[in-house]
Amino acid sequence: MSRSAAHHHPGHGAGVGAAHTGPGGATAPDGAKFLAGALALIVAFMVAEVIVGVLAHSLALISDAAHMLTDAAAIGLAIAAMRLSARPPTGGYTYGYRRTEILSAQANGITLLLLAAWLTYEAVRRLVSPPTVAGWPVAGTALAGIVVNVAAAHLSARADRSSLNVEGAVRHIVTDAYAFIATAVAGLVMVVTGFSRADAIASLVVVALMARAGGALVRESGRIFLEAAPAGLSPEQIGKAMAARDGVVEVHDLHIWQITSGMTAASAHVLVGPGLDCHAVRVGLETLLAQTYQIGHATLQVDHAPEQMLSIGHAAADSRERHCARSQDQACRPGSEVAGEPAGGSRADKPVEINQTGLSS
């Protein structure tokens, strides 16, 4: 987690406020029961599908079974992560174990991608030299698989889907249902036409679905581990909205990241006009972040701006450099735009200054 360097000035009351009202990130206990029911359905059917797949020489069924194995692992990890993330913070784990669910989601995604690579090799090999595949067992098992996956998806969807881990488990199951549809079509084609390569083609359809779901999980969990701003939130726009609040002179060192899915955090250094109530400005900014951007965990350091920053000319720029010499992030000021572009909507009583970090007011 990034933090800005703190600069306090004698005679300027510095306030530090923290809001800890974000979502808890843990799923309700009933969610684990729904997931456990889905897990039981999937494991039971997976065992039956492996047996039929081996007897019928169907790579499509074995591919589906491999995907169901990742379904089972995803749900099992989701249940375990759900319980871990519900534990209170202890020792050095100041956020508790909330990110265990993100570890689980990334492991699920990587597993899907690895299985997709192996099944692609097997499917291509069977396209070149297709074995004889029994069509009726393939079609019948796939149709049963559709029913099982729909039931499992219904149970899983009743858990808290704001969790990336639970959402990942649901994606696994829904993807598997589509894969079973492809396998059922392939089985019917083999029954009607005897075209054995339909089994390998269906396997490639399953692979494409697995790669798509796995890539999405790896990408989304990677954003959280890299502490990127959540998709759909623009730090630049949020900084400008904060700087537009009454009393705010500047916002810099703004960082926005996710602790876990559904729990967004932010930190920033805020400068307010001399003589203004730092705490009132902070409360207003926390309310803005929580209500407009759903950022419920905000840590804001609020200081009074030095008088020199409110003057026009080189002295203001020099004051800015002395005030936060180690700040490397963009600074937002009322009415600011990207440096080099016209600043629209700036207030007449605020100075126009282009700072070295790239934003002007």
N, C-alpha and C positions, 0 to 999 in steps of 0.2 A: 504494500500500500504506500502510495506516495504522500509525502508531506512537504509543505513549503517551509523555508527558513523563517523563523519568527523574528520580527523586528518590533520591539516595544520602545516607546518614546516617553521619557519622563514628562509628566504633566498632561499626557494624553491617555485617558483611561482605556486600557486594552481589555477587551472582553473575549472570552473563548466560550462558545456555546456548542453543545452537542445534543443532537436529537437522536434518540434511540427508540423510535416508534415504528420501525420498519416491520415487514412481515417476518414472522418467526422462521419461515423456511421449512419447518417440520410438518409432515402430513399428519392428519388426525389418525388416531388409533384404528378407526374403522377402515381407513384406507389400506392398511396392512392386511386386514382380513379379506378385502376384495382382491388384492393382489395375490394372496395365498390361494384363494379359490381358483383364480386364473392359472396359477402355477401348477396346481394339481391337474387341471384339465390338460394343459399342454404336455406335461411330462408323461401322463398316461397315454395320450395319443401318439406322442413322439416314439415311444417304445414300439407300439403297434406298427407305426409307419416304417420304421427301420426294418422290421421283420418282413413286411410285405415288399418293400423296396428291394431287399436282397433276393427274395424268392422270385420277383418279377423282373429282375435285372434292370430296374429303372433308376437312372441317375437323377431324373426329375424328382422322384419321391425321396431319394437319399438327400438331394439338395434341400428339399423342403424340410426334411428331418434335421439337417444341419442348421437350417435357419431357426427351426423350433428350439434347437438346443440353445442358440443364442437368445431366443425369447425367454427360455427358462432361466438362463444365467442373468439376463437383464432384470427379470422380475425378482429373482433371489437377491441380487445386488441392491435393487431398489428397496426391498424390505429391510435389508441390513443397514443400508445407508440412511434410511428413514429413522431407524432407531438410534443410530450413532449421531445423526444431526440434531436429534431432540435432546441430547445430553447438554447440560449447562456448561458454560465456559469454566475451564479449570487450568491452573498453572499458567504455562506460556501460551495455551490455546485460547486467546482472548475472544475469538469468535466461536469457540466451541469446535464442533466437528462438522460444521455446515457444508464444507466443500467436499466431504466424502461422497456426496451424491454426484458431484461434478466429476470426480475421479471415476466413479462407477459408469457414468454416461460416456466418458471418453474411452474407457476400456471396452464398453459395448460397441462403440463405433469402430474401434480398431479391429476388434474381433470380426465384425461384419465385413470389413474390407479385406482381411486376410482370407476368410472363407470364400469371399467372392473371387479372389485371385485363384485359389485352388480349384474351385468349381468351374471357372472359365477354362482352365487347362483341360479338365476332364471332359467338359462339353465339346470343346474343339476336337479332342481326340476321338470322341464318339461320332462326331460329324464325319470325320475321315473314315473311320471303320465302325459303322453302327452295329451294335449287338442286337440280337432278337429280344424284343421287349413285349411282355404280355400286356395288352391294352386294357382289358376289363379291370384287372386289379388296380392299375394305375388310376383309371377314371373313377372307380368306386371309392378308393381311398382318398383321392383328392376332393371329391364331393363331401365326404365325411369331414375332411379337414376344414373345408369352408365353414361348416356348421360349428365345429369346435372353436375355430378362431373367432367367429362372430360372437360366440358366447364369452370367450376369454377377453375379447376387446371390450365387450359390454361391462364386464366386471372391473377390468383395469381402468376404464374411463371414469368409474365412479370414485376413484382415488383423486388426490389433489394434482391436477395436470399443470398447475403453475410450476411444479417441480420439473426441472429438465430431466431428472432421472426417471420419474414416472412417465413423463411425456415420451422419453426414449423407449421405455418398455411398451407403451401403447403403439408407437410407430413400428416397433418390431412386429407386433401382432397383426396390425393392419396390413403391413407389407406382406406378411406371410399369407394372409387371406387372399390378396391379389395373386400371389405366387401359386396358391392352390387352384385358383381359377385357370391360370395358364396351364397348369399340369392337367387339370380335368379336360381342357380342350385338347391337349396333346394326346391324352388317353383315348378320347373319342375318335380323334383322327387316326390313331393307330388301329383301333377296332374296325373302322369303316374302310380305310384305305390300305392298311398294312405298312404305312410310311413310318419306319422305325426312327428316322432322324427327328421326328417330331418331339421325341423325348429329350434329345440334346438341345433342340431349339427352345423348348420350355425351360430347360435348365438355364439357358442364357437369359431368358426373361427374368427368372428368379435372381440371377446374378446382378442384372441391371438394377432391380429393386433394392437388393441388399447394398450395392455400392452407393445408391442414392441416399438411403437411410443412414448408412454408416458415415458417409461424407458429411452429412448434415450434423450428426452428433459430434464428430471430431471438430468440425468448424465452430459450432456453438460453444462447446466446452473449452476449446482453445481460446476463444475470445475472453472467456471468464478467467482462465489461468493467466492470460497476458494482461489482464486488468484493463481491457478496452472498454470504452463506453458501451452500454447496451445498444443493440440495434434499434434505430428509431429515435435515439436521443443524441442531439448535437451539442457538444460542450460549448462550441462557439455561440450558438443561439441562446443557450441557457445563460452563459456569461453575460451576453448583451441584455437579457431580460433582468438579470440581477443588477447590472449596472444602471438600468433605467429606473430602479426604485428610488423614491425620494430619499435624499440624504446620502446616497452612495456616491462616492467620488471615483472609486476604482475597485475592480475585482481582478485579482490575478492569482497565479498558482492554483487554478481551478482544476480539480481532478474528479472524474466520475468513473465509477467501476462497479462491478457486481461482486458481492461477497459469495453469493450463490444465486441460483435462479429465483427470481421474485424478491430479491433483497438487494436493492441498489443503494450505493453509498456515494457521498460527495464530500470533498473538503475544499476550502478556498481561503484566501487571505483577502479581507474586505477592508477598504479604507472609507471612512465616513467624514463628513464635514466637521470642523472644529466646533465644540460646544454641543453637538447633537448627542442623543442618547444611544450609545452603542448597542445596548441590550434590546431596545425597541426595534432598531434596524435589523438586528440579528433575528429576532422573532419573526419579523415580517418576511425576511429572506427564507427562513426555514419553512414558513407557511407556504410561500410561493413554490419551493422545491417539492414539498409534500403533496400539495393539492394539484399543481399544474403538471408536474413531471413524475409524480409517484416516487420521489426520492425521500424515503422516510428516515434514513440514517445520514444525517448531515453534521459535519464538524466544521464550524466556521470560526476563524480567528478574526476578530474585529478590532481595528485600531482607528484612532483619529488621524486624519491626514495632516502632515506638517503644513504650516502656512505657506511655505515656499512652493508647494505643489500647486497652489491655487493661483500662482502668478503666471504671466505669459512671457514666453521667450526662452533663452538658453538656460536661465536659472531654473526654470521648471523642469527641464530635461535633466539638468545636473542633479536636482533634488530627487528626481525619480530614481536615478542611478544610485545615489547614496542611500536612499531609503530601502531599496531591495536590490543590492548589488549582485546577490547570488541568484536572483530569480531568472529562470530561463524560459518561462512560459509566457504566453500572450496575456496582455492586460486589456480588460474591457472597461470602457468608460461610457458615461451617458451619451447616447447617440453615436457610438463608435461603429466604424466600418473597417474593412481591411485597408491597411496602409496603401496609398496610391489611388484609392477610389474616393469620390466625394463623400463626406460624412453627412448623412441626412438626418434631420430632426434633432441636431444638437441644440442644447439650450443656450440662450444668449448670455446667461450668467456663468456659464462654464467655459474655461479656456479651451482653445483648440490646440492640441499638442500631438505630434506624431512621435511615439516612443520607439525605442530600438527593438521591441519585441514583435512588432508587426501590426498592431492595431492602433487606430487613432480615434480621437473624439472630436 
